[in-house]
């Protein structure tokens, strides 16, 4: 089964970034330049840039999301370590969420396994961020759904969910390398959402915004998203327009 192996971001202080993700977010340094929680999830790599990160709503890369059993606990733990994290809120019928930025300004989302007021079916792990974090989502942006579907189909990814957010002018699409089927065969079904946030592998999320003229990539030397590397792919096309390559 192919796997999203790692996500590479460039930044001004790669070593400080690695320390933050390990010391504050509880990831492990794997000794090959990557940090992560292990298992089937993607890891993160940080490489050197000469110009500081300045995120934009037109960037190809938006964020990663860390899924946790207990969002309120995760926010308390991060606040206790000096991280400025937003108050948890139930965002429509999408999820129970909070947000913060890492030391270089990259957006990180915290997402609960279940909607507000519901209890996660997963066991919590004492001492872990939110009772046991996972790198659940990598979120990219796109303007055209045709390109998105063609790229994911070429990679062999399965559509797991679609979440319209009309009031904000976008729709979210979720794809993964998996043989699992969501609870409902209807990708719009609400019950697929909490199920999605409990997956043990990293899911590729697209924010489809028709109003986008084009997605933006970092300039020369500028910090930002470099690429996503997928392992286990057979020979065939890769999604270069989304900076996804085969290892």
N, C-alpha and C positions, 0 to 999 in steps of 0.2 A: 504493500500500500504506500503510495507517495505520501510525503509529509512536508509541511512547512517547517524547515529545519532552523533557519534563523532569519532575523530581520536586521539589516544594517543601517544605522543612523550615524551621520558624521556630526562632530561636535568639537568645541574648543578644548575640553578637558576630558578625554576618554577615560582616564583612570579614575577621576573623581566621579564620573557617571557610574562606572562599574561599582565603586564603593557604595554609592547611594542605593543602587538597586539591590545590592547584597545586604548592606547594614540596615537599611531602613525598610525595604520592601521584602526582605527575606529570601532573595534569590541566592543561588550558589554560583561561585566562579568555577567554571569547568576547565580552566587552565589552557584553553585554546583561543582566548580572546572573547569568549562568549559567557553570558550569565543567563540563568534561567532556573525554573523550578524543576525541570527534568521531565521524565515520562514522555508522553506523546506531544507535549507542547513545544512551540517554537522557543528559541533562545534569542537573545539580543546581542548584537555586536556594536561596539562604538569605535569609530575611526576618526582620525584627526581631520579637523577643518581649520581654516584660517580666519573665517568670518563667522560671527555669532549667528545663532539661529533666530529667525524672525518669522514666525508662522503666519500664514495667510489663509483665509477661507477658500482661496482658489488653489491651494497646494494639492498635489496628488495625494500626499500623505496627510491623514488627519490625526490618528491616535492609535494607541493600544488600549485594551480594556482588560483589567484584572477582575476575574469573577471570584466572589467569596461567599461562604455560607452566611456570614453575619456582617452586613454592611455597616451597621451602627458601631459595632466593635472596631472594625477596620478604621473608621474615621476617628474614633477616640484614640486608637493606637498611633495613628499618624500625627494627630494634633499633639499628642504627648511627646513626639519626637521633633516637634517644631515645624511640621509640614502644614502649610496653609491649604486646607481641604474644604470644599464647599459642603454645606449641610445636605445630608441625604434627602432625596425627594423622589416620589413616584412620578416619573415622567409619562403622562398619559397611559396608554396600555402597552408601552414599550418595555419599561423596567424600572426598578428601584435603583437610583444612580447617585453618584457623587463624582466630583472631578478635582484634580489638582495638577500642578506642573512639576516636572523634575527640575533639578538645578539649572539645566540649560534651556528650559522653557518648553520642552515637549509635553504635549497634553497626555494625561493618563486618566482613564475613566475607571472608576470602581463600580462594579455591577453586582447586585445580589443574585443569588441563585433563583430566588423567587420574588414575586411582587411584595410590596410593603404589607406587613402584617401576616405574611405566610412564612412558615418554617421550612428551611431547607431539608430535604431528605438525606443529604450527605452528612456524615459525621464531622463534627468540628475537631480541630487539632489544637489543643492548648498551646499557647505561645506563638502560634502562627498568625500572620496578618489576616484578620477577619475570620479566623478559625480554619484557614487553609486556602491560600490563593492559587489561582491558575491563570496563565496568560491565555485568555479566552478569545479575544478578538484582535485582529489587525484590520484597521479601517482605512480604506482608500476612497478617493472621490472619482466620479466619472460623470460625463455629460450624456453619453449615448448608451442605452441599454443593449443595443445590438452588439457593440464591441465587447461589452462586459460578458454577455452570454456566450459569444463566440470564443472569447479567451478562456473562460472557465470550462466550457465544453471541451476545448482542445487540450486543456490540462487534465481533464477527467474528474472535475469537481462536481459534487452534487448540490443542487439547490435545496436548502433546508428551510428557509423562511423568507417571507417578504413582509415588511412593516411600513405601510404608508404613514407619512407625517405631513399631511396636506397643509396644515396651518403654517408650517415652516418651509414649505416649498421643496421637500425632498422625500424620497422613498429609500428605505434600507433593504438591501438584498444580502443574504448570507449563504455562502458556499463553503464546502469542506471536502477533504479527501476522507471519505468514510463509506462503509457499507451499511451503516445504521440508517434507519428510517425514522423520521419524526413521528410523534404520536398521531398526527393527522396528516393525510395525504394532501390536504389543502395548505399551501405554503402561507396563506394569510391567517390561518387558525391561531387564535390567542394561545392555546395550550402548547403550541410549539415553542413559545418564547422562553418560558422558564426552563424547559427541557434543553433549549439551545445553550443557556448560560451555565449549564451543569456538565457540558461535554469535557472530556479529558484531553482533547486536542484543540489546537488553535484553528479558529474559523476565520475565513476571509469575508469581511463585511465591506460592502460598497454603499457609499452615500451617493445616490443618483440625484443630481440637481440639474434639471433641464436648463436653468438660467445660466449655468456656467458657459463662458465663451471657450475656455480651454483650461486644463489643469496645469499648474505651474510646478516646475522642478527646481531644485537649488541651482544657483549659478556656480561658476568656477570658484572653488575654495569655500563656498558657503555651506554652513551647517544645515543638515536636513536629512531627508530620506534618500538613501542610496539604492537599496534593492532588497528584495525578498528572495531567498534561495530555497528551492524545493528539491528534495532528494527522492529517489525511487521512481522517477519518471522514465518511461520508455522513450525511445527516440521519437521526436515529433516537434511541432512548433511550441514555443513558449510565449508568454504574454509580455513581450518587450514593452508594449505601450504602458504597462503597469509596473515596469521595472521588476519583473519576476523572471528568474533564470533557473536553469537546471544545474545541479552540482554533480 
